Amino acid sequence: MVSITKRLTAAASVVLIGFVGFTGFALEQSYRESAEVALKDRLQGFVFTLLAASEIDASGLTVKDLPEARFYTPSSGLYAKIFSHDDPSHWDSPSSLGVTLFFPDGPIGQYIYQKSSNTEGDFMAISFSVVWEVGNDAERQYTFSVAENLSTYYEQVSGFRQHLWMWLGGLALVLLSIQVAILRWGLRPLHQVADDLKSIQMGDKSALEGEYPSELSELTGGLNDLLINERAMQTRYRHSLGDLAHSLKTPLAVLQGEVEQCKESPQLVDALTDQVERMNRIVKYQLQRAVSSSGGALSAALPIEPITAKIVNSLQKVYRDKSIEAVVSLDETAMFHGEEGDLYEIVGNLSDNAFKWCDHKVSVEVVRVEGRRGRDAAEITIEDDGPGVPDAQKMQILKRGVRADEQTPGWGIGLSIVMEIIDGYGGAVVVKDSALGGAKFEVRLP
Amino acid sequence: MRILIIEDEAPLLEQLKNRFNEEGFSVDGAADGEEGLYFGLEYPIDLAVVDLGLPKKSGMDVIRALRADGKDFPILILTARDRWQDKVEGLESGADDYLVKPFQFEELQARVNALLRRSSGWSTPVLAFGPVELDTVGQVVKVDGSPISLTSYEYKTLEYLMMHDQKVVSKMELTEHIYEQDFDRDSNVIEVFIGRLRKKIDPKNEHKPIETLRGRGYRFTLSRST
């Protein structure tokens, strides 16, 4: 999707360019027309000057003392000619020496304009035919023509055009940048919302708390409601799933107890015990999946250190008989971006395994690391000095999605739950051999 | 040993009471948190098994109240809540162990025994006093390496005395911790058990493991082997 800023900028640019183009075109056109009118007026003026300077008598027409010096300067660009039907070159201005020009002929009393060009350039010629009475009843028809080189006119027009487009272009640029500035300013609340959402994701905020313009406040209000609903829903899910677990497991416990007391058929006892155990694992695994898969995207950042410390303390209590030496190194700045319960499951299950399998030494380490897109990530390393995991099983025990009751025996359901959770958050786990001699689980949480 | 079981599921409570009775425990059962707390505060309990989701008062509150009152007997949480958050919270509120339902009774029994042993300062399942050894897991007593045969009450009496070695245990205390509430508390019965015990674990009368303090009670006098 093209961004709103780009869309608006593109649309505004097209409109602006169209507007400026049309304006420029119209202005240029009308300037050209008025310059041409001015040129024609000037040419008419020259015709009148020519007429005024002409004297006619019986011998013919003579031209004396033209007030315009350019008529006398060769190649000045301004030329005049007087001619008649029987005398095609009655008089030529001195300037037109050696210049070949076309002068139109036309009906009496009308201005005839004609554009032409020769080696010198383009010309505009005007012709005006008059009939003069010479003596008694004798009439002579003369055509007075003036031609002017169009280079001045062209210069004028192109000069105007240059100025025009320069100004219009500048104006367009200024308008565009104002437009972009307005867009930025106008869209800033949207960016604000995006930033706020990001900090909710990062866990720095729990709701969109800023002041938003009225157009957005409905949206942000809706989003806030959604967030609250989602959290409430999660809590409700967890509670009802917990209730379900409780109400399923207690009858299972009763059943298990009854089965154990049944002495008649050991085969039946074994089968029932297996099935009860299996049901229990399925309930536990599926409940965990249901609860943890909904967490993630919009939860607050959680310090890992206190929860890990609590778990290790609790395990020390449970495994007091083993007198385990636990080396704990916890980075207080390491954060988990997710549900508290999920963090408990990950650290709890892995630490419990370590305490269970160790000889007398366990190491738990939590560090903050650089994650994707500059976000903080955390690494949790849990080691023990127990028998370790055989190489052949290292991949096997971390397989995700294996049905709970098909997991590698001996590792219990805890590990597949841990895998499921970590996978849900896009994290990773590897199993290695610990320097302590046992297993080493390295968990990376985004 | 006298244990308190607080469990609101009647069939499970019944089952547990029967099984622990069979294993030689004296059991008090409570079906809700308030009753459980009352028993815990008023009876001479050696260990409590507490469910978390209880009517009237939650298991967690019961544990906190017991600890706040200074009761230091071991507490085992027996619950269907298997999330680590609950486990940690439970252990932090003062419980000593945690077992998730459904469970195998052997597992529960092993943990109860371990907790009892631990609370009397033993870190191994065998309580060894020189020639006399008591295996809390197998419930076997050996003298000079050979097992001797004891009745359930004799075993319970010896176990209690050994777990409270070097301390004076009154007849009253023995009856309270070993026998059901409605047991006939005739002090002669205790004297009979002690007499038989002495004959069985010290037939030649050379170690004199159980001392009688007239009017006060009995004391297990052998010292622990390390």
Interface residues (C-beta under 8 A of the other chain):
Chain A: G242 A245 H246 L248 K249 T250 L252 A253 V254 L255 Q256 G257 E258 E260 Q261 T273 V276 E277 N280 K284 I307 K310 I311 N313 S314 K317 V318 R320 D321 S323 E340 G341 Y344 E345 V347 G348 N349
Chain B: E9 P11 L12 Q15 L16 R19 G53 T79 A80 R81 D82 R83 W84 Q85 K87 V88 L91 E92 D96 D97 Y98 V100 K101 P102 F103 Q104 F105 A114 R118 S123
